[in-house]
Amino acid sequence: MKPSLNRLALTPPTDQEIRELCQIINETLGFKYTLQKKYLITNRLNKRLSELGIEHYQAYLTLLRQEPLERDFFCELVTTNVTKFYRETIQFELLAEKLLPQLAETKKGTKKMRCWSAGCSSGEEAYSIAITCRETLGTDWDIKVLATDINSAQLKIGSAGIYSTEKVDSVPKKWRAKYFLPHQSEHHFQITPQLRKDVIFRLANLMDINSLPATVHLDFIMCRNVFIYLSKEARAQILDHFYSRLNAGGYLLLGHSESIDPDFRHYWLPLGKSIYRKR
Ligand SMILES: C[S@@+](CC[C@H](N)C(=O)[O-])C[C@H]1O[C@@H](n2cnc3c(N)ncnc32)[C@H](O)[C@@H]1O
């Protein structure tokens, strides 16, 4: 029988249970969650426990240890997916004015540009990259933006490329008409099929260096508003991975409040605005 939500009396988690939940998040995603995240975790999990008919967090912990699929879903629930088109616009301006023209000079032989939106959420960042590349390089370039995240629901939104008018409002006006088509659902637009072809969505955990094929190498990586959640060790591991994936002279763009620790600066040349060049 389906559990009745009203009849379930959920026992609040103990601090120890929260610590164990944080441990699972931190081991899976490289985060640095502590007891301070108690309210975020319980707010997001109470409904899930009710749906499952579970009254005690200890029972949910047991389920998490046994069920990899539930662990994935749990990680989706306790992470933040806030994003927008052209977020931190200055970086897109720099991409168009400086970084892409420089990269294009070294790649004019192949006319291939390879980019990675790492921690892409619902795809707005990846499409902003694709538009910037298309507008800067033109139609005769082979442009691919790899867009990865651990959240399958957000990746699905990205693949469909359907966004509300409110979301599309942050796209510069001149590109809205060119890259967005009115969608049948009211007050929604869909990314044009041509631009959708430039972006490849894929489920991948940044903590798993084998989650991308060994042959994938990039000209620049955007990984923004992910490092803020990560432990020092996870950031170091992911930076190593990014370094090995970037082509010589490639760029790494972090979120505006994120930076690379000075210890790693002999590998990464800081250029300002949270942009680094592979040395
Ligand atoms: C706050 S959003 C940032 C989205 C976008 N980069 C931006 O700046 O607008 C962070 C995203 O990183 C993803 N994420 C967190 N940890 C991750 C990990 N270990 N591997 C891959 N994605 C991760 C989350 O699922 C979420 O969608």
The ligand as a Tripos MOL2 file, in Angstrom:
@<TRIPOS>MOLECULE
LIG
   27    29     1     0     0
SMALL
NO_CHARGES

@<TRIPOS>ATOM
      1 C1         25.7080   26.5010   -8.8090 C.3       1 LIG1
      2 S1         25.6560   25.4680  -10.2010 S.3       1 LIG1
      3 C2         26.6730   26.3800  -11.3470 C.3       1 LIG1
      4 C3         26.2110   26.2690  -12.7770 C.3       1 LIG1
      5 C4         27.0450   27.0720  -13.7690 C.3       1 LIG1
      6 N1         28.3880   26.5780  -13.8380 N.3       1 LIG1
      7 C5         27.0440   28.5290  -13.4220 C.2       1 LIG1
      8 O1         28.0340   29.0270  -12.9020 O.co2     1 LIG1
      9 O2         26.0320   29.1800  -13.6600 O.co2     1 LIG1
     10 C6         26.7690   24.1250   -9.7170 C.3       1 LIG1
     11 C7         26.5790   22.8640  -10.5310 C.3       1 LIG1
     12 O3         27.6850   22.0010  -10.2940 O.3       1 LIG1
     13 C8         27.2190   20.6780  -10.2230 C.3       1 LIG1
     14 N2         28.1960   19.8730   -9.4530 N.ar      1 LIG1
     15 C9         28.4730   19.9400   -8.1450 C.ar      1 LIG1
     16 N3         29.4110   19.0450   -7.8180 N.ar      1 LIG1
     17 C10        29.7570   18.4060   -8.9430 C.ar      1 LIG1
     18 C11        30.6760   17.3600   -9.2410 C.ar      1 LIG1
     19 N4         31.4430   16.7900   -8.2930 N.pl3     1 LIG1
     20 N5         30.7490   16.9250  -10.5170 N.ar      1 LIG1
     21 C12        29.9810   17.4910  -11.4880 C.ar      1 LIG1
     22 N6         29.0940   18.4740  -11.2630 N.ar      1 LIG1
     23 C13        28.9770   18.9250  -10.0010 C.ar      1 LIG1
     24 C14        25.8610   20.7870   -9.5460 C.3       1 LIG1
     25 O4         25.0460   19.6610   -9.8240 O.3       1 LIG1
     26 C15        25.3290   22.0960  -10.1380 C.3       1 LIG1
     27 O5         24.5210   21.8570  -11.2630 O.3       1 LIG1
@<TRIPOS>BOND
     1     1     2 1
     2     2     3 1
     3     2    10 1
     4     3     4 1
     5     4     5 1
     6     5     6 1
     7     5     7 1
     8     7     8 2
     9     7     9 1
    10    10    11 1
    11    11    12 1
    12    11    26 1
    13    12    13 1
    14    13    14 1
    15    13    24 1
    16    14    15 ar
    17    14    23 ar
    18    15    16 ar
    19    16    17 ar
    20    17    18 ar
    21    17    23 ar
    22    18    19 1
    23    18    20 ar
    24    20    21 ar
    25    21    22 ar
    26    22    23 ar
    27    24    25 1
    28    24    26 1
    29    26    27 1
@<TRIPOS>SUBSTRUCTURE
     1 LIG1         1 GROUP 0 **** ****
